[in-house]
């Protein structure tokens, strides 16, 4: 059964779910810039307040890191 809000907004999946594939994540420009900067480093420490987007940044980096194996 499709939730009414999915049909109303023509969504195929629940929004704000962690089941979104890494390559389908939307990152605002500052986070995208950070991902590109981190991609050039062998190691980094990512520290920030809760809810700031650390997990999204790491998920955006995951496909790039896996390509190097």
MDAnalysis code that builds the backbone (N, CA, C; Angstrom):
import MDAnalysis as mda
import numpy as np

u = mda.Universe.empty(207, n_residues=69, atom_resindex=np.repeat(np.arange(69), 3), trajectory=True)
u.add_TopologyAttr("name", ["N", "CA", "C"] * 69)
u.add_TopologyAttr("resid", np.arange(1, 70))
u.add_TopologyAttr("resname", ["UNK", "UNK", "UNK", "UNK", "UNK", "UNK", "UNK", "UNK", "UNK", "UNK", "UNK", "UNK", "UNK", "UNK", "UNK", "UNK", "UNK", "UNK", "UNK", "UNK", "UNK", "UNK", "UNK", "UNK", "UNK", "UNK", "UNK", "UNK", "UNK", "UNK", "UNK", "UNK", "UNK", "UNK", "UNK", "UNK", "UNK", "UNK", "UNK", "UNK", "UNK", "UNK", "UNK", "UNK", "UNK", "UNK", "UNK", "UNK", "UNK", "UNK", "UNK", "UNK", "UNK", "UNK", "UNK", "UNK", "UNK", "UNK", "UNK", "UNK", "UNK", "UNK", "UNK", "UNK", "UNK", "UNK", "UNK", "UNK", "UNK"])
u.atoms.positions = np.array([
    [0.843, -1.184, 0.000],
    [0.000, 0.000, 0.000],
    [0.889, 1.249, 0.000],
    [0.572, 2.189, -0.848],
    [1.333, 3.426, -0.952],
    [0.788, 4.436, 0.049],
    [1.686, 5.024, 0.824],
    [1.274, 6.063, 1.770],
    [0.693, 7.234, 0.990],
    [-0.365, 7.874, 1.512],
    [-1.014, 8.976, 0.781],
    [-0.062, 10.101, 0.379],
    [0.898, 10.438, 1.242],
    [1.796, 11.540, 0.887],
    [2.711, 11.173, -0.278],
    [3.037, 9.881, -0.446],
    [3.858, 9.472, -1.588],
    [3.108, 9.717, -2.884],
    [1.859, 9.307, -2.916],
    [1.050, 9.503, -4.120],
    [0.812, 10.988, -4.386],
    [0.526, 11.749, -3.332],
    [0.241, 13.175, -3.484],
    [1.419, 13.918, -4.109],
    [2.638, 13.603, -3.674],
    [3.816, 14.288, -4.188],
    [4.513, 13.515, -5.301],
    [3.896, 12.449, -5.792],
    [4.432, 11.622, -6.875],
    [5.826, 11.082, -6.539],
    [6.001, 10.641, -5.289],
    [7.270, 10.067, -4.855],
    [7.214, 8.557, -4.995],
    [8.344, 7.956, -5.349],
    [8.369, 6.500, -5.448],
    [8.903, 5.858, -4.174],
    [9.682, 6.596, -3.379],
    [10.236, 6.099, -2.124],
    [9.982, 7.115, -1.022],
    [10.085, 6.645, 0.218],
    [9.930, 7.557, 1.353],
    [11.091, 8.537, 1.384],
    [10.800, 9.836, 1.541],
    [11.886, 10.819, 1.599],
    [12.622, 10.735, 2.934],
    [13.841, 11.215, 2.965],
    [14.660, 11.301, 4.174],
    [14.942, 9.935, 4.777],
    [15.070, 8.961, 3.934],
    [15.352, 7.601, 4.379],
    [16.826, 7.309, 4.169],
    [17.407, 6.504, 5.054],
    [18.810, 6.130, 4.884],
    [18.958, 5.008, 3.872],
    [17.852, 4.543, 3.289],
    [17.929, 3.509, 2.267],
    [18.229, 4.088, 0.889],
    [18.441, 5.377, 0.811],
    [18.772, 6.014, -0.459],
    [20.182, 5.568, -0.851],
    [20.343, 5.186, -2.088],
    [21.654, 4.742, -2.575],
    [22.668, 5.874, -2.483],
    [23.911, 5.523, -2.219],
    [24.967, 6.524, -2.075],
    [25.054, 7.444, -3.284],
    [24.913, 6.890, -4.469],
    [25.057, 7.706, -5.687],
    [23.838, 8.587, -5.955],
    [22.764, 8.433, -5.186],
    [21.576, 9.261, -5.356],
    [21.460, 10.344, -4.278],
    [22.455, 10.449, -3.402],
    [22.425, 11.472, -2.364],
    [22.549, 12.857, -2.983],
    [21.795, 13.794, -2.438],
    [21.944, 15.186, -2.842],
    [22.786, 15.873, -1.790],
    [23.834, 16.536, -2.207],
    [24.694, 17.271, -1.289],
    [24.670, 18.740, -1.660],
    [24.486, 19.612, -0.665],
    [24.607, 21.040, -0.963],
    [26.034, 21.368, -1.383],
    [26.224, 22.483, -2.015],
    [27.523, 22.871, -2.565],
    [28.666, 22.806, -1.538],
    [28.487, 23.311, -0.302],
    [29.609, 23.210, 0.648],
    [30.012, 21.765, 0.946],
    [29.040, 20.870, 1.052],
    [29.360, 19.464, 1.309],
    [30.015, 18.821, 0.094],
    [29.562, 19.161, -1.087],
    [30.166, 18.619, -2.309],
    [31.618, 19.076, -2.421],
    [31.871, 20.329, -2.061],
    [33.233, 20.849, -2.057],
    [34.099, 20.082, -1.068],
    [33.541, 19.787, 0.106],
    [34.271, 19.016, 1.117],
    [34.576, 17.613, 0.617],
    [33.605, 16.966, -0.030],
    [33.815, 15.618, -0.570],
    [34.943, 15.637, -1.592],
    [34.949, 16.611, -2.459],
    [36.001, 16.706, -3.474],
    [37.367, 16.960, -2.834],
    [37.403, 17.784, -1.782],
    [38.669, 18.055, -1.089],
    [39.159, 16.817, -0.350],
    [38.263, 16.092, 0.294],
    [38.654, 14.889, 1.031],
    [39.092, 13.769, 0.105],
    [38.584, 13.767, -1.104],
    [38.918, 12.725, -2.062],
    [40.414, 12.707, -2.392],
    [41.082, 13.835, -2.226],
    [42.500, 13.941, -2.558],
    [43.419, 13.551, -1.402],
    [42.868, 13.207, -0.246],
    [43.671, 12.894, 0.935],
    [43.636, 11.402, 1.255],
    [44.716, 10.894, 1.788],
    [44.786, 9.481, 2.177],
    [44.037, 9.238, 3.475],
    [43.989, 10.247, 4.343],
    [43.260, 10.098, 5.604],
    [42.760, 11.458, 6.060],
    [41.731, 11.438, 6.892],
    [41.158, 12.678, 7.407],
    [40.334, 12.350, 8.647],
    [40.111, 13.350, 9.472],
    [39.236, 13.229, 10.630],
    [38.064, 14.169, 10.381],
    [36.874, 13.641, 10.451],
    [35.669, 14.421, 10.197],
    [34.923, 14.591, 11.511],
    [34.910, 15.818, 12.031],
    [34.291, 16.114, 13.323],
    [33.324, 17.270, 13.131],
    [32.125, 17.122, 13.709],
    [31.133, 18.179, 13.598],
    [29.998, 17.913, 14.582],
    [29.104, 18.857, 14.690],
    [27.934, 18.704, 15.558],
    [27.007, 17.628, 15.021],
    [26.183, 17.035, 15.897],
    [25.197, 16.053, 15.432],
    [24.264, 16.677, 14.392],
    [24.004, 15.930, 13.351],
    [23.081, 16.385, 12.320],
    [23.679, 17.310, 11.283],
    [24.988, 17.503, 11.326],
    [25.630, 18.433, 10.391],
    [25.867, 17.826, 9.012],
    [25.806, 16.488, 8.906],
    [25.965, 15.855, 7.602],
    [27.209, 15.005, 7.451],
    [27.832, 14.615, 8.561],
    [29.045, 13.792, 8.476],
    [28.774, 12.473, 7.756],
    [27.677, 11.820, 8.092],
    [27.349, 10.542, 7.463],
    [27.112, 10.721, 5.971],
    [26.436, 11.785, 5.576],
    [26.198, 12.037, 4.140],
    [27.517, 12.252, 3.402],
    [28.434, 12.972, 4.022],
    [29.737, 13.198, 3.393],
    [30.469, 11.872, 3.230],
    [30.456, 11.047, 4.275],
    [31.132, 9.756, 4.193],
    [30.478, 8.839, 3.172],
    [29.144, 8.862, 3.106],
    [28.454, 8.044, 2.104],
    [28.769, 8.533, 0.692],
    [28.930, 9.833, 0.514],
    [29.288, 10.362, -0.802],
    [30.717, 9.971, -1.174],
    [31.579, 9.815, -0.172],
    [32.963, 9.409, -0.425],
    [33.094, 7.912, -0.689],
    [32.190, 7.114, -0.148],
    [32.310, 5.649, -0.223],
    [32.534, 5.118, -1.642],
    [31.754, 5.494, -2.645],
    [32.007, 4.958, -3.997],
    [33.390, 5.327, -4.529],
    [33.872, 6.514, -4.197],
    [35.199, 6.928, -4.659],
    [36.292, 6.113, -3.978],
    [36.099, 5.803, -2.714],
    [37.085, 5.010, -1.975],
    [37.096, 3.564, -2.454],
    [35.950, 3.033, -2.781],
    [35.865, 1.647, -3.230],
    [36.489, 1.454, -4.613],
    [36.506, 2.482, -5.446],
    [37.095, 2.399, -6.782],
    [38.601, 2.193, -6.722],
    [39.242, 2.664, -5.642],
    [40.699, 2.580, -5.539],
    [41.180, 1.195, -5.151],
    [40.301, 0.308, -4.673],
    [40.720, -1.043, -4.256],
    [41.108, -1.905, -5.420],
])
